[in-house]
Amino acid sequence: MAIARRTQRSAFYWRRKVGRVLRLPPRSGRSYNWFVDPSGDDDDLALIEKAITIVRAGHPYIA
């Protein structure tokens, strides 16, 4: 996990903070079909949101 390599936190920590990846209905009208509901403090959320943006750019749809 790239975030774990860049921080002093374990991959397990970040998996808990990122949470589950939820698939959205096909008619949601968005340019992607998945959603993540992250948790953590402001610094954690900023890192997670940046990672989501990068991943979503390459993988907007999941099966």
Secondary structure as GFF3:
##gff-version 3
##sequence-region A 1 63
A	DSSP	alpha_helix	2	6	.	.	.	ID=ss1
A	DSSP	alpha_helix	11	18	.	.	.	ID=ss2
A	DSSP	beta_strand	21	23	.	.	.	ID=ss3
A	DSSP	beta_strand	34	36	.	.	.	ID=ss4
A	DSSP	alpha_helix	42	58	.	.	.	ID=ss5
###
